Amino acid sequence: MIAAMRYENHVLHLLDQRQLPVVETWLALNNLESIAQAIETMVVRGAPAIGCAAAFALAIDVQGFADADSFGGYLPQFHRSIQRLGQTRPTAVNLRYALAAFEDLAKTFESKTPIKEVRLAMEDLANSLFADDLATCHAIGRHGAALALGQRISVITHCNAGALATAGYGTALGVIRAMHAAGHISVVYVDETRPYLQGARLTAYELEKEGIPYQLITDSTAAYLMQQNRVDLAIVGADRIARNGDTANKIGTYGLAIQCHYHGVPMFVAAPWSTFDLDLEHGTQIPIEERHPDEVRWIGKERVAPASAPVYNPSFDVTPAPFLSGFVTEHGVLRPPLKAAIATMSNGKGAER
Ligand SMILES: CSC[C@@H](O)[C@@H](O)C(=O)COP(=O)(O)O
């Protein structure tokens, strides 16, 4: 089974995704700062996986306190730790969702609550966020598999929204896994996803391991494939979805959406309810991370541009809701009008957030 992380005896083990697909190296991290750095440097990435890693970081953070301590002694560090983790990556809202869950838990403690109790509760919360995300991905897969309409179809995906980007199984790749299990996949076209190559390095790695038929393409090949009627459906993940359905996902998703729209290919976003940010009215309010210019100047160990080439490297873009055919969530498929569908869902689920 492909996994991005496992938590054992107060240590978070992360599969170093920077080294995939060439080597599978696991890093054992036992303090919050090293996990924060692992998130920043993309050892672990993908919206739900970032949230899970941050949750385990907080569970580990409180372990350093002596049995005699109480919650009041940890509180100043707790605030600093929440802040540190919150600064790691700005776009994926799942991180904020996980941190908010810990802040809510913290409100249930008193200053004199024994640290032993806090440790157990924080560990339970991290484990349950992780288990929930895994169950959520399986539910997304089940709902999404119906989009094949019982046919054998070809699907295109962008970036990596797989087991490596979640607690396991994946969102967009969860749908593809479920479709494959039902015999509905003829081929998956995998955008390589410049500049960080999550498609080539991670999605291709996952599909290869699972024996799901795929073909790796450069990002610029997608439109040509559609022009030849070779793509039936597009499915991608998301980092944050505004109340009107505008969706931030890996850079290039918007371009793919425009191509799908032009060629009449339905495009769905598979995402857990924790990726919807109901505080944001529309996508222009989503903070977009800009990453280091060297991610564009270099491919692996090879420099492919002048060393000081000026670079613009936004890591995400925002696809306007009208380009999307729907959202596959753990609660079912939301269809246009998406703003209304999200509002209906939030009325039903608001209490759970
Ligand atoms: C289920 S993961 C969904 C998204 O987080 C994914 O598509 C994506 O954009 C990941 O970006 P990354 O920069 O690799 O963290």
The ligand as an ORCA input file, in Angstrom:
! r2SCAN-3c Opt
* xyz 0 1
  C      -5.328     15.560     -2.809
  S      -4.116     16.677     -3.163
  C      -4.858     18.042     -3.974
  C      -3.866     19.123     -4.228
  O      -3.186     19.415     -3.050
  C      -2.886     18.751     -5.340
  O      -3.578     18.637     -6.538
  C      -1.833     19.819     -5.427
  O      -2.027     20.853     -6.042
  C      -0.607     19.586     -4.660
  O       0.308     20.654     -4.718
  P       1.703     20.487     -3.972
  O       2.423     21.768     -4.304
  O       2.353     19.281     -4.522
  O       1.397     20.396     -2.497
*
